[in-house]
Amino acid sequence: MTATSTIKAREVVDSTMRTEETIRDRIETLRDEYDSHDPPSTELEDEAEVAILRAIEELEWVLEDREADEGFTT
């Protein structure tokens, strides 16, 4: 069993197909999942927290990247 097995699997979808609201909802869900393991009581929960934080970071990067693209003018 791996740390990521404790996290609900999500369908992989191109980030350009996700709305900002969908991404923000996913971030909130991941934060709730993170909070449920805080403080981690096992090594597996500790690894799950790391995986959750990485997923949150990646989703926030998508939002920042999208905001940067919207502000770009030629």
Secondary structure as the mmCIF struct_conf table of DSSP 4:
data_model
#
loop_
_struct_conf.conf_type_id
_struct_conf.id
_struct_conf.beg_label_comp_id
_struct_conf.beg_label_asym_id
_struct_conf.beg_label_seq_id
_struct_conf.end_label_comp_id
_struct_conf.end_label_asym_id
_struct_conf.end_label_seq_id
HELX_RH_3T_P HELX_RH_3T_P1 ALA A 3 THR A 6
BEND BEND1 ILE A 7 ILE A 7
HELX_LH_PP_P HELX_LH_PP_P1 LYS A 8 ALA A 9
HELX_RH_3T_P HELX_RH_3T_P2 SER A 15 MET A 17
BEND BEND2 ARG A 18 ARG A 18
HELX_RH_AL_P HELX_RH_AL_P1 GLU A 20 SER A 36
TURN_TY1_P TURN_TY1_P1 HIS A 37 HIS A 37
BEND BEND3 ASP A 38 PRO A 39
BEND BEND4 THR A 42 THR A 42
HELX_RH_AL_P HELX_RH_AL_P2 GLU A 43 GLU A 70
TURN_TY1_P TURN_TY1_P2 GLY A 71 GLY A 71
#
